[in-house]
Amino acid sequence: MFRLANYILLLSVSALLSGGAKKGHSQAENIAIVNIVLFAEPYKPPVENATILISEGKFREAGPAESIRIPEGYQVINGTGRYAIAGYWNSHVHFMEPKWNDAHQLSKDSLEHHLRQMFTSRGFVYVFDLAQIDFQNIQSIRNRVQWENLKSPTILAVGVPFTSKSPFYISPLKLPELKSTEEVDTHIANQVSAGAEGIKIWTASPTGTRIDYLSPQLIREAATAAAKYRIPLFAHPSNLKGVELAVDNGVSVLAHVAADDRLNWDSGLLQKMIRNEVALIPTLKLHFWDQRMAGISTENNMLIKTAIRQLSDFNKSGGLVLFGTDVGYMSDYDIEEELVQMENAGMSFDQILASLTSNPAKKFNRAGETGTVERGKNADLVILNGNPASDIRNFTKVVMTIHNGKVVFEKH
């Protein structure tokens, strides 16, 4: 018998199934989630007693329970006391930790464990890898996800980034250091041919002794090529000049705030960012993590204060914010601190919800497929054991993640 206080039985197969079918949720083709609070999309009030019907990987219906009839043959999940939200995006990740090496040789269980630990248990159904040295390895992961029907998010990737000088923090590895428009065109064509859905550059690269800047001509060439292939151009900006170079020359997404020189963004730059439709992935937690790893206090820390101020000013100006954490470079996968710092920067519940769902779907041309819970879209859904509108940390209380109608994570 299902009881709210019994978290062990939360959403378990035995407690929540009704009807005759006994197959596991991950195998169910037709699912009905009932008695749940549904945040179907940002900036709209929730449906307090909703029914969600999932069939053939799509949302068949989603709305007030009194308006939806559950057809025969649906597996019913009782969502009493739970909250449903569209599946999350993490727009800045990396598959670069040693555990991902030789992905073609990893057991299926190991690969699913890594994907669950890093992504699906945290609600992510789409992730964007923003730098690979070994692009063939991430292709192996993506191929296995598809061929072996693994419980995984959809993995998008930029392939191998390029820069003018390799950043010191990836040493002894090096990125392609391109010098001509011809090299840029060839590099981007090769990455797209290999399967890249985006391109990444360093507009300002810390070399260890100085900041090296990519030339405006090469940034514009990359932007032109990205537009040709209809894919986003991401930039690691590092500092104010790196942001200005990116914004002035066609970059579509800043992969981080840029607090290295502790300078805030003025109104003219912010207006230009909005006008040029440049989105921002804050990665605020990264700055806290980096400072702690270096043994530097985060209290009254000017780098951190600048990072939060940059996000605050960008958000107040109406900029498009995309949730991203830089996990994979950062070994701590918990997203709570990122959420809390986004709230500290002045972002509302709806703005944070949009950064996790509808904003990246819009920016990456998938708004017709995902990002909101509505009829006909891919059935991407997160079920939470707490109301995120009352406490932003409840975005982390994931008890089930559904991607394309398949349960890819279930907390027992």
Secondary structure, 3 states (H helix, E strand, C coil): CCCCCCHHHCCCHHHHCCCCCCCCHHHCCEEEEEEEEEECCCCCCCEEEEEEEEECCEEEEEEEHHHCCCCCCCEEEECCCCEEEECEEEEEECCCCHHHCCHHHCCHHHHHHHHHHHCHHHCEEEEEECCCCCHHHHHHHHHHHHHCCCCCCEEEECCCCEECCCCHHHCCCCCCECCCHHHHHHHHHHHHHHCCCCEEEECEEECCCCEEECCHHHHHHHHHHHHHHCCCEEEECCCHHHHHHHHHCCCCEECCCCCCCCCCCCHHHHHHHHHCCCEECCCHHHHHHHHHHCCCCCCCCHHHHHHHHHHHHHHHCCCCECCCCCECCECCCCCHHHHHHHHHCCCCHHHHHHHHCHHHHHHCCCCCCCCCCCCCCECCEEEECCCCCCCHHHHHCEEEEEECCEEEEECC
